[in-house]
Amino acid sequence: MYFKNIEIENVGPIDKVALDFPLKEDRPLPVVIVGENGSGKSILLSHLVNSLVVGKQEVFEDTDVEKGKVYKYRSPNYIMSGKDYFYSSLEFGSGVKVQEWQLRFQKKQFAEQLGYVPARKEWTQVPDENNSFFDTTFRNNKFATESLFKKHCCLYFPVNRFEEPAWLNLENLRQGTTYTELKHISGYSNRSIVCTSPLKNNKNWLLDLIFDRQAFEVVTRQLPIQLAQDQAPVPLNLFAGYSGQSTNIYEAILRVLRVILREGGNIRLGAGSRKNRQIAVMKDERPWIPNLFQLSTGETQLLNLFLSVVRDYDLSEGELNDLSDIKGIVIIDEIDAHLHTVHQKEVLPELIASFPGVQFVITTHSPLFLMGMDEKFGPEGFLIYNMPNGDRVAASDFSEFTAAYEAFKETTRHREEIQRVLEQHARPVVFVEGDYDIRYLKKAAEFLGKGELLEKVQLKDGDGFGNLDKIWKSYNNPMSAILPCKMILLYDCDTNKQDAARDLVYRRVIPSVAENPITIGIENLFPPRTIEKLEGANPRLIDLREQAMTRIRGEIKTTPPVKSVNKDEKGNICTWLCENGEADDFVEFKRIFDIIEEVVNG
């Protein structure tokens, strides 16, 4: 049982999206979700993961979330700014459905207050007294539900999955491996859907596997030995290898290891003594990697991710003799995090292809990963959906990165080719602190007639002023002179920075507008009347600290009221202003365009 389709309407930044999860010859196609920060990728995943958590609660007692409670908040607060409801519906291939409604008013008040009702047949299922409704048909499809969670792998790897590096402290180095303790009780799965730090469980499971293989699956053959001429031959047992399910799983794990380590030679696993219970990798019967889990951060992440898939299926009731036997659903947020370009483009696609029975749903920011998937699966062998609209895109849309990457791999021979590719895309780059800044600038350009100026530059999300600092430090040296284009690092007004420049790299701070009510962030550029409109549209968008009076040693001091942007509402504010804003709201953005124009034309 796999995901079949999902539909989401009016949730966060998602206006309306409908995605299919097709099969090809009964095998699920990998689905890759792309999009800018704040485009709703993680929101989409949350609805997928929540359906798995809810379904598992129908089958097992040891669930990730206590029965009757939720993994994903169900609240009208997630309704898209300016909308009156949100709706989501997820369907599995078996026909099981999960749907959710969130309304600004009780259903019975909805038409009276707003003069309309959502044009969906599912609307009739919402009780009149409710403004929140959640329903599933897992219980009505007992066989399919039990099959999904008992005989399939169901895993979610969030973006905050993390393992401490082995070198971090002595205590971590001393963590050895122990045998797994499983509860053999009805209603217990001994498995979790959400995987954040699976290293310890994977270590212990591997030790179990090695022990089972060596204790129960040794194959011998008898060789008759005649010790004396007048005595009958004595059978001598000779080691002839291993055979059994543990051995089959062991060989499957070695396949995964060979892909991650990019090693096609003779490797195997070895376990240390009981006083040093580490798992090593042997190559040609010599120690090669003393501790399997002391690889690089990226390699360890890949190892734990795909070992977790094998381990989870092994603990299920499914039969496992080969990687192709594994069936299930694996959701991975930002799969490319911490990975070198080679791992993104070559290793990851190869690993995903090694699990043809698993439905992978993945988010990524990496064009290299998409290029690698296209080369491995072909354009029809996987799907790419671009959020927030859910439009299907092709890996060929990232073709300029393909040329640059192939040239990069052979820098010495193709230096001229690299330069040519870069020069074709050598518009000045403007890094801002966040994705919302980009949306504001594009809207402001429409009102202020600066569209032609934005055409001359590339707007990039710097993901916070801390990352802008890293870029500045990286190029505050002679390297700045060999860049193929100018680079502007554009800081918000509240950052304690000074304008500076080094060759082609420019650090600029947006000037503050002292009379405007918001003092920090790019929202400082919006005048009082704009902030008042936001408060009128939805009081949740703007926080207010009332005027305060203090008396110190008889002297009375009055602190004026302070307004600020609620950090959890920044996305809704941006959406509202980009949809409802007027030219007067964006007048002060001229300060930013003046900075860009001065650098580009200077």
N, C-alpha and C positions, 0 to 999 in steps of 0.2 A: 504494500500500500504506500503510495507516494502522494505528494501534493499534486493537485490537478490544476487549480486556478485560485487566484485571490483577487478581490476587488476592495479598494479602499477609497472613501470619499470624505473630503473635508477634515482630514486629520493633519494637524501641524502644518507643514508646508505643502502637503499633498492635496491638490484640488480634486483630482479624480484619476485613478490608475487602475488598470485591469491587466493582470499578467497571467499567462498560461505556462504550465510546466509540462511540456509534452514528453512523450516516450517515443523511442525509435527502436522498432523490433523488440518491444517489451523492456527495453533498457532506458533508464531516465537520462535525459540530456543535462549536462551541467548548465546551471543558470548563473550568470555573472551580473551583478547589479553595480552600475557605475553612476557617477554624478558628483557634483560639487559638495563641499561640506554644507550641511544644513538643507540638503535636498530631499531628505526623508529616507535614506537608505536604512539606517538603524531602526526607524519607526516601522518600516516594512518588515524587517527581520523580527521585531518584537511581536508582531501579530502571528508570524509563523511559529516562533518559539513558544508563545503562550498557548497555541493550540496543542502542541506536543505535551506541555506541562499539564494542561487540563485533561488531555486524554489519558496520560499515564496515571492520573489520580483515580481513574475508573478501574484500573487493573491492579495497582500495587499500593501497599501501605507506605513504603519507604520512598516517598516522592520528594522531588526537589523543593516543593512548597506544600505545606500542610493542607490536607483536604479542606475544602470550603474557603480557602484563601487564594490569593492571586499572585502571579509572577509579574504581570504587567498591570499597572494602575488602571482602573476603569473610572474615568472622571470626565465631566464636561469641560474641564480645563484644557483638554487636548483638542477641542473643536477649533478648526481653522478660524483665524481672526476674520470677523465680518460674516461668518456663517452661523447657522442656527442649530446644526446637528452634525454628528459624524456617524458614518456607517462603515462596517467592514464585514466581509464575508469570505471565508476560506473553505474550499472543498477539496477533499481527498479523492483519489481514484476509486475508492470503494463506495463513494457516495456520502460518506460522513461529512457533515457540515458544521462549521463554527461561525456564529455571527454575533456582532455587537452593535448596539445603538447607544449614543449619548446625545441627549437633547438639552437645550437651554431651559425648557419648561417641561412640566409634566405633559404627557401625551394629550390628555383631555383639554389642556389649555393651549396646545400648540397652534391649532387652526384659529382659535379665538384671538390669540395674541399676534399672530403673524399673517393670518389670512390665507394660509396654504398648508398642505401636508406633503412630505416627500413622496415622489411618484415611484414608489417601490411596493411590490406585492408583499414584501416581508413586513411592511409597516403595520399590517393588521395583527402581527404576532406580539407587538409591544403592548403590555397592559396599560390601561388608561391612567393609572395612578403613578406610573413610572416615568422618570426621565433618564434612567439607565437600564439597559436590558442586555443580557448575555445568555446565549443559548447554544447548546451543542446536541448532536445526535449520536455521540459516542455510545451512550447507554443503549440506544436502539439498534446498534450494530456491534453487538458483543463479540462475535467471532472475528470480524475485521479488526476491531480495536485490540483484542488480545493478541492477535497475530502480529500487529504492528509493534507492540511493546514487549512481547515475549520472544519473537522470532526475528526481529529486525534491530538494527543499530539506529539509535536516535540520539544525536549529539548536537550541542550548540557550543561553539567556541567564541566567546565575546571578545571585544577588542582589548579588554583589560586582562586577558590571559597572560600570565607572567610567571617565570621561574627565576628565583635568585641564582645568579651565576655561582658556580662552585667555588670560585676564588674569594667570595665576599667575606666569609668569616670561617674560623676554625670549626665552629659547631656544624656548619653546613658541610665542610669537608669530612667530618666524622660520621655523617649520616650514612649508615650502611643500608643494606637491603635485608628485608625480613620476608617471611612467608605470609601470604595473604590470608586474612581471617574473613571468612564468608559466613553469613547467617543463612542456615538452611531451614528457613521458616516459611510456611505458606504465606503468600502476599508480599514477600520481600524479593526485590530484584537484585540487590547489591550493586546497583548501577545508578548513575546520575545523568540527566540530560545536559546540564550546564557544566562545562569543563573549564575551569580557570587555572588550576595548578595540578595537572595530572601526573607530574613526574614521579612522586612517591608511589602512587598506585601502579604506574607502569613498571617501575623497578621491581616491586614485589611480585607482580604478575609474571614478569619475565623470569624471575628466579623460580617461581612455581613451575613454569613451563620447562625450564632447563632441568629441574629436578625430576619431573615426571618423565621426561624423555630418557634421562639416563638411568632412572630407577625401574621403569616399567616397559620400555620399548627397545631394549637392547636385543639385537638379533645375533645369534651365534650359529655356527655350523660345526659339526663334529668331524674330527679327523682322527682315525684310529692310529694309535701309536703302540708299537710292540716294544715293551721294555726289555724283555728277555726272549731268547730263542724258543724256550720251552713254555712260554706263557701266552695266554690269549691276548689279543690287542686291547689296549685300554683307550676308551674314547676321550679325546681332548677337545674341549670347547674353545673355539676360536671366534673372536669378535668379528662380526660381519656387517656392522652398521646399526641403524635404527629404523624402526618402522612403526607407524601408528599415527593417531590424530595429532598428538603433541609434536611429533616430528614434522608433520605436514604444516602445522602452524609455524613452527620454528623456521622452516624453509621459506614460508611466506614472508616472515619478518626479515630474513636475509635479503629477500628481493627488495623490500622497502629500503633497507640499509644501503644496498648497492646503488640505488638511485640517488639517495641523499648524499652519500659520500663520493658518488661518481667513481665507483671502484668496481670493475668487472672481474677482479681476480678471485682467488680462493680465500674467502673470509668465513669466520665462524665466531660464535659467542663463547666466552669462557667465564666461569664464576669463580670468585676468590674464595679463600678458606673462610671458615665460620668466624674467624677473628678479623677478617677484612672482606666483608661480603659485598664486593663490588662486581659489576658486570663489565668485562673487557671485550674488545674486538681483537681477534687473532687473524693475522694475515700470513698465509703460507706457513702456518703453525708457529709463528713467532708473534710475541706481543706487539700490537700496532697502536691501539688506543687503550691505555690502561683503564680508563673509566668512560664507559659509553655515554654517560650523562655529563661529561665535562667537555663536550664539543663547543663550538662557537654558539652564540646566542641564537642565530638564525637556524643553524643545523639542529640545535636542541629543540627549538620550537617546532620545526618540521617533524623531527623524530617523535616528539610527544603527541603531536596532532594525529599523525597517521597510526602510531602505535595504539593510541586511544580508540581509534576506529576498530582496529583488529581486536583489542582487548574487550571492548564493549560487546562486539558480536560473539566473541568466544564465551562470554558470561551469559549470553542469551541461550535460548533453546534451539537456535539454528545450527545446522551442521556446517562445520568449518574445516575444510581441507585445503582450500586455495583462496587467494584474494578474490577471485571471481565469484566465490560462493557468498561473499558478504553482501547483504542487502540492507537498505535503510535510508535514512535521511540525515545528512550532515550539513549544518549551517555554520559558516565561518565569516566573522566580521573582520574586514581589513586583512585579508589573507597575506598580503605582501609586506606587512609590518616586520621590520628588523631583517629583511631578506636582501642579500646581495643580488645584483642584476642577473647573474647566471642562475641563481635559485629561482628568481621570479620567472624568467623566460624559458628555462629549459627543465629544471628539476620539478617545479610544481606541476606543470601540465603532465609530465610523465607519471608523477605519483597519482594524480587524479585519474588518469587513464588506467592505472593499475587496479582501480576499484570500479569496474563497469556497472555493478549492481547497486551502487550508492548514488542517491540523488543529492548532488552537491548544490547548495545555494550559497553564493559567495559575494561579498562586496570587495571592491578594490579601487585604488587610485592609480594603479600601475599600467601604463600602456604596454610595457614590456611583457607583463603577464598575459595581457590580451593577445599580443603578437604570438607568444609561445603557444597559447591555447589554439589560435587559428592554425598554426603550423601543425600541431599535434592532432587536432580533431577535424580540421577543415571548417569552412564557413557554415555548413549545415549541421555540424556535429555538436554545437553548443550554442547558447543564446546569450546575448548581451542586451540588458534593458537599462535605459538611461533615465534616472530619476530627475525631477519629480513627476514627469508625465508618463513614464513607463514606455517610451518609444523604443522599439527595437533598433539597435545600431549594429554596424558591422565592424570587425576588427580592422578592416581596410581604412576606416576613418582615421586610424592612427598610423598611416603608412609612412609619414615623415619620420616618425620615431624608429621605424624599421631600418631605414637607410642609415640614420645616425648610429644606431646600435651596431649594425653589422660593420660599419666603418670603425667604430670604437674598438671592437674586438681585435683589429689588426692596425693599431694606431700608426706604427712605423710605416707600413706599406701604403696606408690610405689617408695620410694626414691631409692631403689636398681635398679628398672626398669629404672628410669631416668638415673642413672649413667651408666647402661649398654648401653643404646641407645646412650648416648653422647660419651662413649668410643669407640663405633664402628665407629664414625665419628670424632675421636679426632686427626686428622692431624693438625699440626700447622696452624694457620690462619694468612694470610698476608693481612692487610688492606692497600690499596693504595688510592690516592686522587681521582681517577676517572676511569671510564670504559675504556677510551682510554689507560691508563697505563697498564691495564690487557691485552689488545690486543697487545700492544708493547712487553710486557714481554713474551707472548706466541710465538710471531714471533722471538724474540731474542733467545729464548730457542732453536728453530729449528736450527738457524745458529751457536750457540755457544755450542751445545751439552749439554744443561741443561734441557732437557725434563724430565729426571729421577728425577732431583731435584724438578721441579714443581709438579711432581706426588706426592711428599711427603707433599705438602702444599695445603691449600685452598686459592685461590686468591679471595678477596672480594673488591667490590667498596665501599670505605668509604664516597663517595659523598662530597669531599672537605676536606681541612685541618681543617676546623672548627669542623666537625663531628669527625675527628680523635682526636681533643682536648677533645671533650666530652667523648670519649671512655677512653682516658688516665685519665681524672679526675674521671671517674666512678670506675676505677680499681687501682688508686694510693692510695690504702688502703689495709688492710688485706684480702679483697675479692680476690685480685690477686693471693693469695696462693692456692685457692681452684678451680681454673679453670681446666678443664679437658685437656687442651692443651696449648702450647705456643701461644702467640699472638704478632705479629709484626705490629707496626704502622709505615708505611713507608712514610715519608714526602718528598716532592720535595725540590730541593736544595735551592730555594729562600725563604723558610719559616725560620723565625728567631727562630729556635729550637736547642736544644742540645740533643745529644744522652743520653738516660737514660734508666733505667730498674727498675722494681719492681716485684720480684718473677718471674712469668711467662709472664709478660707483658714487651715488649721491644719497646722503642721509638727510631727510627733510621731515619737519614736524608741522602738522596742520596748525595754523594759528588759532588761538582760543578766542571765542566771542564772549567777552566778559558779561554782557547784558543778557545773555541767553540762560534759561533756567537749568539746563542739564550741564554739569561742569566737566564730566568725563566722557571719553569715547567720542566717536564721530557724531553721536546724537547732540553734541554741543553746538553743532551748526544749525539746529532747528530752532526757530524763534519761538517766543512765548505762545503766540496764537496757534502754532502747530502742536505744541505740547497740550494746550487746552483742548484742541480737537481730538487728540488721542485719548485724553481723560474722558471726554464726552462719549467717545465711541466705546470705550471699555476701561473702567477705573482700574482694572487689574494691571494695565500696561505700565502705569507710572506710579511709583511709590512716593509718598509724601511724609516728611518729618515736620511736624507742626512748629510754629514759632514758639520759642522757649525763653523764659526769663530766669535769670540767676542773680542773686544778691551776694556779693563778696565784700566783706568788711564795710557794709553799708552802701556800697555802690551797686546800682542796679544795671545789669547788662542784658540786652535783648538779642537773642540769636534769631535771625530771620528764618522763615520756613525754607526747607530744602527739598527739591524734587530730584528724583533719580530714576533711571531705567532699571526695572526688575530684570536681572540677568536671565531668568527663565522665560521672559517674555520678549527678548530681543528679536527673535525670529518672527513673532507675531506682529511686533511693531514695524519691522521692515516690510513684511507682507502688506500690512494695512497702508503704510505710506506709499509704497510702490503702486498700489491699486487705487488709492483715493487721494494721494497728494496732488498739490497744485504747484504752479511755478513759484508762487511766493514762499512756499515751504522750503524750496531748495536754493534760494538766492545765495546764501552764504557758501554754497559749494563752489562758487566762483574762486574762492581762495585756493582750493585744491587744483582746479584747472589752471590757475595762474602758475602754480608751482610746476606742474607737469609741462606746461608750455615753455616756461623759462628754461627748464633742463633740456627738453627735446630740441628746442630751437637755438639754445645757447652754444 
